[in-house]
Amino acid sequence: MKQRANKNAPLVIGLTGQTGAGKSTVTESFTEKGFVVIDCDQLTRELQSRPEILSMLESAYGSQILLEDGSLNRKMLAAIAFSEPKQTEKLNKLMLPPICEEIKHRIAQAQADGKKYILLDAPTLFESGLDKICDRRISVLASEDVRLQRILARDKIDEEAARRRMSAQHPDSYYTVRSDFVLRNNGTREELLRDGRSLAAELTRPVNQDGRTAIITLVCIVAVIAIITGIYQITFRMVYQRDYPETVAAQSEQTGLPESYYFALAYCDKTENEADFAAKLEMLAQYAAGTDLKTLSVFYYAGEQQTLDWLADSAYSADGLKLDVIPDTAAEEFAGQVESAQKMYENLYE
């Protein structure tokens, strides 16, 4: 992380991430800690109501993007802009210059007002180059399935439109290599609020001038973590033993799926013997390359024919490959247990 050139200037934190990942929730947690928020989405809406910006967009996309009263038809513009990556890039090139200029003006105004902390909520933080004016950069990420459900609930659009919007964005790796901090949001809103508050508190914590107290504190924290981690590892390894390691290793090599997933299956299905376990894994291997782990867990629990019947039903699967809805409560609970157990095996052994 770079050192701040002007220690009297406000601390500018850039916040970005994929659509549906949870940036607004992180923004809320930073607002609680006294950050002035510059919301680029809101700023863009304000800019797009200006006559000169509307004229520019009409020249680029035609009168179809205007409503009868001359205001912007945002749904039409979004449908065009997110239809393919080239269209997204075109809109960015049009809007980024006025957006960047307005952001710089607002940061200067906040500094003039004596504000110490600014959060720049910018979906295109890196693409626009605005990350260069930030002291720290945070990305909020979530799995594709989780983001899809959030977008559908939030924006009231159909799944095809939501997937087009998601496909126009970057993969996780684009954000992780460019960020100082990454918040993973596959859990609840309350968990993300907690993580956001913790990070905001860390970023606004006064720096110890001579460093000695900080060093002593750090050493103590490391020692405590080491002790706790040792106890944690010993205790949980006794519970989460790695059953059938040779069978698991062979299946993992065959399918490319992580060993932690297979160990989680063995842990959650405690009634299995190794021969039955191996037979079920051979059945799973037929579908490993074409579906996700959640659906594989249903194959394991409910059996091959039942799962294939569910996949053939559009009410449960949109593509016939992955289950969007698990119709059986027990199978759904089993898939959830396997997911939780896999995380534990990853923490303990990987």
Phi, psi and omega per residue, in radians:
M1 nan 2.374 -3.101
K2 -1.339 2.679 3.061
Q3 -1.378 2.536 3.134
R4 -1.283 2.281 -3.092
A5 -1.232 -0.681 -3.118
N6 -2.093 1.850 -3.070
K7 -1.214 -0.279 3.135
N8 -1.555 -0.204 3.124
A9 -1.307 2.709 3.110
P10 -1.136 2.612 3.063
L11 -1.339 2.082 -3.118
V12 -1.838 2.063 -3.139
I13 -1.897 2.159 3.085
G14 -1.571 2.294 3.140
L15 -2.121 2.225 3.128
T16 -2.559 -3.007 -3.136
G17 2.585 3.129 -3.093
Q18 -1.374 2.701 3.088
T19 -1.094 2.355 -3.120
G20 1.479 0.028 -3.094
A21 -1.405 -0.488 3.083
G22 2.111 0.485 -3.130
K23 -1.053 -0.668 -3.091
S24 -1.098 -0.602 3.111
T25 -1.200 -0.717 3.083
V26 -1.128 -0.695 3.092
T27 -1.016 -0.740 3.122
E28 -1.046 -0.749 -3.124
S29 -1.165 -0.612 3.118
F30 -1.287 -0.584 3.084
T31 -1.074 -0.686 3.108
E32 -1.046 -0.494 -3.120
K33 -1.594 0.167 3.023
G34 1.656 0.190 3.127
F35 -1.325 2.423 2.933
V36 -1.424 2.200 -3.052
V37 -1.776 2.244 2.959
I38 -1.866 1.822 -3.081
D39 -1.577 1.894 -3.071
C40 -1.168 -0.542 3.080
D41 -1.126 -0.812 3.124
Q42 -1.146 -0.722 3.112
L43 -1.052 -0.732 3.138
T44 -1.097 -0.731 3.111
R45 -1.068 -0.687 3.117
E46 -1.144 -0.758 3.133
L47 -1.108 -0.674 -3.076
Q48 -1.257 -0.087 3.029
S49 -1.609 -0.146 3.128
R50 -1.346 2.427 -3.081
P51 -0.970 -0.724 -3.078
E52 -1.185 -0.567 3.113
I53 -1.296 -0.733 3.090
L54 -1.027 -0.726 3.129
S55 -1.098 -0.728 3.130
M56 -1.097 -0.760 -3.127
L57 -1.205 -0.657 3.110
E58 -1.127 -0.673 3.109
S59 -1.116 -0.586 -3.089
A60 -1.426 -0.616 -2.991
Y61 -2.096 -0.146 -3.132
G62 1.601 2.994 -3.067
S63 -1.236 -0.164 3.132
Q64 -1.076 -0.356 -3.110
I65 -1.567 0.080 3.129
L66 -1.911 2.503 3.028
L67 -1.420 3.037 -3.102
E68 -1.054 -0.544 -3.132
D69 -1.471 0.062 3.107
G70 1.582 -0.086 3.103
S71 -1.433 2.962 -3.049
L72 -1.325 2.313 2.991
N73 -1.524 1.613 -3.006
R74 -1.133 -0.634 3.139
K75 -1.124 -0.710 3.127
M76 -1.164 -0.746 3.119
L77 -1.101 -0.738 3.140
A78 -1.125 -0.700 -3.141
A79 -1.082 -0.658 3.119
I80 -1.297 -0.813 -3.030
A81 -1.147 -0.559 -3.100
F82 -1.736 0.173 -3.116
S83 -1.238 -0.501 3.107
E84 -2.846 2.755 -3.082
P85 -0.981 -0.642 -3.125
K86 -1.103 -0.661 3.121
Q87 -1.204 -0.658 3.085
T88 -1.092 -0.772 3.132
E89 -1.103 -0.665 3.127
K90 -1.080 -0.806 3.135
L91 -1.127 -0.697 3.121
N92 -1.042 -0.764 -3.121
K93 -1.114 -0.583 3.128
L94 -1.280 -0.753 -2.976
M95 -1.598 -0.437 -3.026
L96 -1.080 -0.739 -3.132
P97 -1.016 -0.883 3.111
P98 -1.163 -0.577 3.104
I99 -1.116 -0.838 -3.122
C100 -1.065 -0.712 -3.138
E101 -1.104 -0.748 -3.135
E102 -1.195 -0.663 3.116
I103 -1.089 -0.816 3.136
K104 -1.059 -0.642 3.105
H105 -1.132 -0.725 -3.108
R106 -1.240 -0.609 3.074
I107 -1.133 -0.738 3.117
A108 -1.097 -0.679 3.132
Q109 -1.169 -0.709 3.106
A110 -1.100 -0.700 3.105
Q111 -1.130 -0.726 3.114
A112 -1.099 -0.518 3.123
D113 -1.463 0.030 3.093
G114 1.415 0.327 3.132
K115 -1.303 2.488 -3.063
K116 -1.724 -0.480 -3.021
Y117 -2.327 2.294 -3.141
I118 -2.242 2.331 3.034
L119 -1.922 2.071 3.113
L120 -1.729 1.783 -3.132
D121 -1.514 1.732 -2.985
A122 -2.300 1.880 3.111
P123 -1.011 -0.540 3.130
T124 -1.941 0.786 -3.093
L125 -0.974 -0.849 -3.072
F126 -1.391 -0.708 -3.117
E127 -1.087 -0.615 -3.090
S128 -1.431 -0.250 -3.070
G129 1.470 0.042 -3.133
L130 -1.204 -0.301 3.081
D131 -1.059 -0.406 -3.107
K132 -1.243 -0.359 3.117
I133 -1.670 0.039 -3.123
C134 -1.692 2.542 3.078
D135 -1.414 -0.569 3.089
R136 -2.480 2.691 -3.108
R137 -2.233 2.295 -3.132
I138 -2.114 2.340 3.019
S139 -2.041 2.396 3.067
V140 -1.876 2.151 -3.079
L141 -2.193 2.719 3.067
A142 -2.677 2.810 -3.138
S143 -1.164 2.758 -3.068
E144 -1.065 -0.771 -3.115
D145 -1.103 -0.714 3.136
V146 -1.138 -0.781 -3.129
R147 -1.117 -0.691 -3.136
L148 -1.041 -0.825 -3.130
Q149 -1.104 -0.672 3.130
R150 -1.162 -0.727 3.139
I151 -1.128 -0.751 3.126
L152 -1.048 -0.741 -3.129
A153 -1.263 -0.649 -3.045
R154 -1.359 -0.812 -2.957
D155 -1.739 -0.139 3.110
K156 0.971 0.755 3.081
I157 -1.978 2.932 3.140
D158 -1.392 2.935 -3.040
E159 -1.137 -0.636 -3.131
E160 -1.082 -0.767 3.121
A161 -1.136 -0.684 3.133
A162 -1.126 -0.728 -3.136
R163 -1.196 -0.619 3.058
R164 -1.056 -0.749 3.139
R165 -1.113 -0.721 -3.136
M166 -1.201 -0.661 -3.093
S167 -1.192 -0.340 3.133
A168 -1.404 -0.050 -3.085
Q169 -1.822 2.989 -3.067
H170 -1.458 2.763 3.036
P171 -1.291 2.988 -3.111
D172 -0.951 -0.723 -3.030
S173 -1.065 -0.547 3.117
Y174 -1.026 -0.675 -3.096
Y175 -1.437 -0.731 -3.025
T176 -1.104 -0.658 -3.094
V177 -1.324 -0.253 -3.084
R178 -1.863 -0.070 -3.002
S179 -1.863 2.627 3.004
D180 -1.464 -0.536 3.139
F181 -2.407 2.492 3.076
V182 -2.212 2.218 3.065
L183 -1.876 2.122 3.114
R184 -1.620 2.212 -3.031
N185 -2.171 1.244 3.030
N186 -1.835 0.083 -3.107
G187 -1.843 -2.493 -3.077
T188 -1.574 2.883 3.094
R189 -1.093 -0.668 -3.122
E190 -1.120 -0.651 3.106
E191 -1.146 -0.711 3.126
L192 -1.197 -0.678 3.070
L193 -1.037 -0.741 3.121
R194 -1.088 -0.804 -3.133
D195 -1.133 -0.676 3.125
G196 -1.145 -0.754 3.109
R197 -1.086 -0.712 3.136
S198 -1.100 -0.751 -3.141
L199 -1.199 -0.704 3.107
A200 -1.075 -0.720 3.115
A201 -1.121 -0.692 3.128
E202 -1.118 -0.725 -3.082
L203 -1.273 -0.401 -3.134
T204 -1.790 0.068 -3.140
R205 -1.222 2.283 3.127
P206 -1.030 2.478 3.124
V207 -1.467 2.277 3.074
N208 -1.195 2.230 -2.988
Q209 -1.182 -0.835 -3.090
D210 -1.554 -0.199 3.045
G211 1.431 -0.251 -3.040
R212 -1.179 -0.765 3.130
T213 -1.092 -0.701 3.138
A214 -1.099 -0.715 -3.124
I215 -1.139 -0.785 3.133
I216 -1.078 -0.765 3.126
T217 -1.071 -0.743 -3.132
L218 -1.097 -0.755 3.138
V219 -1.072 -0.748 3.126
C220 -1.110 -0.729 -3.140
I221 -1.112 -0.777 -3.139
V222 -1.060 -0.738 -3.134
A223 -1.105 -0.772 3.141
V224 -1.118 -0.757 3.134
I225 -1.065 -0.713 -3.138
A226 -1.070 -0.749 -3.138
I227 -1.148 -0.831 -3.112
I228 -1.106 -0.740 -3.129
T229 -1.086 -0.712 3.122
G230 -1.072 -0.794 3.111
I231 -1.114 -0.747 3.132
Y232 -1.024 -0.865 -3.100
Q233 -1.052 -0.827 -3.102
I234 -1.079 -0.817 -3.086
T235 -1.118 -0.862 -3.019
F236 -1.363 -0.471 3.057
R237 -1.165 -0.484 3.070
M238 -1.182 -0.581 -3.130
V239 -1.446 -0.854 -3.078
Y240 -1.686 1.240 3.097
Q241 -1.340 2.673 -3.124
R242 -1.597 1.681 -3.129
D243 -1.387 2.542 3.041
Y244 0.950 0.911 -3.033
P245 -1.041 -0.635 -3.117
E246 -1.220 -0.732 3.092
T247 -1.091 -0.760 3.137
V248 -1.097 -0.804 -3.123
A249 -1.057 -0.730 -3.126
A250 -1.136 -0.753 -3.135
Q251 -1.200 -0.676 3.127
S252 -1.096 -0.717 3.114
E253 -1.168 -0.634 -3.113
Q254 -1.222 -0.724 -3.013
T255 -1.783 -0.364 -3.058
G256 1.461 -0.002 3.090
L257 -1.347 2.624 -3.094
P258 -1.164 2.532 3.094
E259 -1.040 -0.574 -3.120
S260 -1.017 -0.572 3.134
Y261 -1.186 -0.777 -3.128
Y262 -1.178 -0.689 3.084
F263 -1.094 -0.630 3.119
A264 -1.140 -0.689 3.084
L265 -1.052 -0.801 -3.124
A266 -1.112 -0.675 -3.130
Y267 -1.154 -0.774 -3.050
C268 -1.315 -0.469 3.119
D269 -1.827 1.369 -2.984
K270 -1.244 -0.236 -3.092
T271 -1.458 -0.146 -3.057
E272 -1.263 2.617 2.841
N273 -1.840 2.970 -2.978
E274 -1.137 -0.639 -3.132
A275 -1.114 -0.797 3.111
D276 -1.150 -0.698 3.123
F277 -1.045 -0.832 -3.123
A278 -1.093 -0.669 3.137
A279 -1.129 -0.723 3.114
K280 -1.155 -0.651 3.130
L281 -1.158 -0.621 3.076
E282 -1.100 -0.656 3.077
M283 -1.142 -0.750 3.139
L284 -1.087 -0.596 -3.077
A285 -1.025 -0.473 3.141
Q286 -1.149 -0.464 -3.024
Y287 -1.977 -0.030 -2.993
A288 -1.043 -0.643 -3.064
A289 -1.407 -0.221 -3.011
G290 -2.001 0.074 -3.108
T291 -2.529 -3.008 -3.119
D292 -1.857 3.017 -3.060
L293 -1.150 -0.606 3.138
K294 -1.068 -0.803 -3.138
T295 -1.186 -0.640 3.074
L296 -1.063 -0.673 3.110
S297 -1.100 -0.626 3.095
V298 -1.191 -0.722 3.048
F299 -0.942 -0.800 -3.090
Y300 -1.103 -0.764 -3.022
Y301 -1.396 -0.866 -2.985
A302 -1.589 -0.250 -3.120
G303 1.685 2.809 -3.016
E304 -1.149 -0.898 -3.029
Q305 -1.140 -0.757 -3.138
Q306 -1.084 -0.750 -3.130
T307 -1.155 -0.716 3.096
L308 -1.089 -0.640 3.082
D309 -1.100 -0.751 3.106
W310 -1.127 -0.707 -3.141
L311 -1.136 -0.522 3.135
A312 -1.337 -0.181 -3.120
D313 -1.681 2.036 -3.094
S314 -1.091 -0.322 3.096
A315 -1.214 -0.391 -3.103
Y316 -1.927 -0.415 -3.089
S317 -2.506 2.189 -3.125
A318 -1.361 -0.556 -3.051
D319 -1.961 -0.045 -3.127
G320 1.324 0.089 -3.121
L321 -2.028 -0.639 -3.111
K322 -2.182 2.485 3.100
L323 -1.456 2.071 3.026
D324 -1.424 -0.516 3.114
V325 -2.316 2.299 3.048
I326 -1.713 1.938 -2.992
P327 -1.293 -0.285 -3.097
D328 -1.803 2.139 -3.067
T329 -1.055 -0.751 -3.116
A330 -1.128 -0.710 3.113
A331 -1.150 -0.673 3.119
E332 -1.135 -0.738 3.121
E333 -1.130 -0.672 3.116
F334 -1.109 -0.786 3.124
A335 -1.051 -0.677 3.098
G336 -1.166 -0.686 3.107
Q337 -1.130 -0.692 3.128
V338 -1.134 -0.732 3.133
E339 -1.059 -0.767 3.131
S340 -1.150 -0.746 3.136
A341 -1.141 -0.628 3.128
Q342 -1.089 -0.714 3.109
K343 -1.068 -0.676 3.127
M344 -1.141 -0.758 3.112
Y345 -1.116 -0.649 3.101
E346 -1.098 -0.744 -3.131
N347 -1.174 -0.611 -3.037
L348 -1.474 -0.590 -2.939
Y349 -2.152 -0.180 -3.067
E350 -1.955 nan nan
